Amino acid sequence: MEDALFRLDGKVALVTGAGSVGPGWGNGKATAVLLARAGAQVFGVDINEAAAAETRDLIAGEGGTAVAHHCDMLAAEQVEAAIAACLSRFGRIDILVNNVGGSHPGGPVDMPEEVWDHQIDFNLKTAFLGCKYVLPHMEAQGSGAVVNISSVAGLRMGTGRVHSAYSASKAGIIAFSKSVALGYAKKGIRCNTVVPGLMHTPLVEHRLVRQLGANDAEALIAKRHASVPVGHMGSGWDIAHAVLFLASDEAKYITATEIVVDGGFTAAGPV
């Protein structure tokens, strides 16, 4: 995809959650690097400044252009300042990738109210704030592409752990994207969603093993691989390639829809 097709030369991409929580390739890190390989100038924001700087340095090491910026996507004033900094550096924003999010298990009875509130904000409000401060500039340009990251948890429910807030917020991302897409369809702005399934990113070792109380990370990973019809989890690069397609001019007639990147997991039904 980094060849003649799907080129982003001359475009500026703002990627949230552009760092990675551990060694390897998270969705945001892989996306930022791939967009840069396609020719985009990347403005990567992350609450972990060192993680964002690592992504920036990887891009620079490959001859690309990138800026790392510290930003808490839950803080409106920081989001607004990040957008202003991107515009000051590059003069425009052509692509917005809202990638911040995370899960916490629990249902309405056992989940503390503050956990519910944080999940809704972390997964949904972050995309809202990104759009709130970027869309006016895209509208002034007369063009732009927004790609929001959801989850198959917003499409289907398993019979194992309950993730009421995560599922609600990720389903909300899909609806939010459609609403934005239709509201800006005549203004040259597209908005779509990438829906990851079970992915083997650094978050698995960093969060899931701990959340599940699993002492055997290898066994957990094997179980996740086996639950996917194609026989293995995806990677951050699978998400990155879907984002690149939706952000590119080749997808100019695609808006208000989703690309599910799950190896057949959703179609296989609850497990």
N, C-alpha and C positions, 0 to 999 in steps of 0.2 A: 504493500500500500504506500510505501515511501517513494515509489517511482513516478511515472508520468501522471498517473491518476492520483486523486486525493491530495493534491498539492495545496499548501496554505501559504505560499510565498506572499510576503507583504502584509500578512494578517497578524493581528495581536490576539493572543489567547490568555484569558485570565482563568487559572485553574485553582480551585479551593481544595484544601486538603492535599496539597502538592507534595508533601513529605511522606515518609513511611514510618510506621511505629517500630520497626525493627529491620534487621538485615533482609534484603530481598526486594521484591517489587510489589508494592501496594497499587491499588487502582489509580490513585492520584499521581503517584510518582511515575508509573509507566505511561499514563496519559500525557503528562507534561513532557516527558522525553520524546514520545512518539510525535506529538504535535510539533515539537521543535525540529525533529528529523524531517517532518513534512514541510518545513520552511517557516513556521510561525515563530514570532517573537513571544516568549512566554513570561507572564507575570504570575509567579507561583506564590500563593499565600498558605500559611499554616500557622497553627497556634504554637507549634514547635519550630522555632526559628532555625535551629541547627538542622532539622530534617529538611526544611525548605532549602536551606543553603546547600545541603548535599545534592539535592535534585538540580539546583542551579549549576553547581560545579560539574555535574555529569553532563549537562547540556553544553556548558562552555567547553568542556573537554572534547566534545564532538564537533566543536566549531559553531555551535548555535548561540543564540542570544536569549538570556533569561535573567530575571530579577527575582530574588527571594524577599518576601515581605512578611513580617510577623503580623498576624491578625486573628483575633477571636471572632469567628463568624457569628457568635451569639450576641455580640456587642455592636449595636447599630452604628455607633460613632466610629468604631474601628473599621467596620465594613465600608462606611462612607469615605473614611480616610484612605483606605487601601485602593478604592476605585479612583480617588483623586490622585494618588501617587502613580497609579498605572497610567492614567491619562497624562500626567505631567511628564512621565518618562517616554511614553510611546505615542501619545496624541490621539489614540482611539482604542476601542475595544471591539473586536469583530466576533470573538467567541467567548462565551462564558460557560465553564463547566462547574456545576455545583456538585461537589463530591463529598462534602462533610457528612458524617453520620456514624451510627453505631447502634448495637442492640443491647437490650437488657431484658432478661426473661421475667415473666410474671403476668398474672391476670388481675382483674379489677379489684379482687378482694385482698390478695396478698401483696400487691404492689403499693408501696408508699406513694402518696400523692405527689411528693416532690420528684420521685423517679419518673412518674408519668409525665409531669410537666417538663422535665429535662429531656425525655425522649422525644416528645412532640417538638420541642424547640430545637434540639440537636439535629433531628432528621428533616424537619419541615420548615422551621423558621429560618434556618440558615440559607435554604434555597430562596425563601421569600425575600430575605434581606439582600442576597446577591442580586436578584432580579430587580428589587426596588431601586437600587442605586446604579445599576448598569443599563437597564432598559431605556431610561431617558436619553442616554448618550447614543445608544444604538438607533433609537428613533430619529435623533437629530442627524445621524449618518445616513439613515434610510436603509440600513442593512444590519444583519446580525444573526448569530445562531446560538441558541442556548441549549445545553444538554444537561439534564438533571439525572442524578443517579438514584435509582430506587432499589428494589430487592424483590425476589420472588416471594418473600414473606408478605408482600402486599397483594399477591395474586392468589396464593393458595395457603391453606393451613395444614400443618402436619398434625399427627396424633401424639406427638411426643411433648416437648416443652411448649408452653404457651408464651407468646410474645405479644400481648395485647397492644401495648403502646407502639412497639416497633412495627407491627403489621399495620396498625392504623396510620401511622405516620408515613410509611412507605407507600401504602395505597394512596394516601393524600398527595404524595409527590406526583403520582401519575395523573391524578385529577388536576392538580395545580398546573402541571405542564400543559395539559390540554386547554385549560382556561387561558393561560398566557398565550399559547399558540393562536387561539382563535381571536383573542383580543388584539393581537399584533400582526395578524396575517396580511393585512393590507398595508402594513408599514414596512415591509421588507424584512421582517424578523421571523425566524422560525424557532420553534421550541419543541424538543423531543425528549424522550426518556430512554435511558439504558437500564435494563433490569437484570442485574447479576443473579446467578444462581449460587450454588456452592462453589466458592473460590478458595484456592490455596494461596493466600496472601499472608504477609507477616502477622495479620490480625489473628489468624488461627492459633499460632503459638502464643501470641501476646495476650489474647483475651479469652478465646473460646476454651482452651485447655483449662484455664483457671476457673472460668464461669461454670464449666461442667463438672468441676471437681475431679477431673481425669488425671490420674497419675501417669498414665501411659499415652503420651502424645502420639506415638507411632500408631497405636491401636485406634485412637480417635480419627486420625487422618485416613487410615485404611478404611474405616467404616464410612467416612464421608465419600471417599473415592467410590466405594462399592454401591452407594445409594444413587449414583448418577448413571443413567442409561448408557452413556458412552464409555463408562468404566473409570472415569477419573474427574476430579475437580478441574475447574478452569483456573486461569492465572490472571494477574493484573493486565497482562498484555492482551488477553481476549477482550477485556472491557475497553482497553485503550483503542483497539482497532475499531470497535463499534462506535466509540466517540468520534474518532477521526472521520469515519464515513459520514456520520450525521452532521459534523461540523463543516464538511467539505462542500464545494459547489456541486459535486456530483449528486448530492442529496437535496438539491434546491427545490424539488417538488415534494419533499417529505416534511410534514409538520403535524403536530398534534397526535403523534403515535409513539409506539414503544418498539425497541428491539430487545427481545429476551435472549440473554446469553447464559444458557444454563445446561447445555449438553443433553437436553430432553427431559430435565428434571421435573418441570412444571407439568408437562404432558403426561408423565408417568403416574400422576395422582399422589395422594397423601401417603406418607410412610410413617 
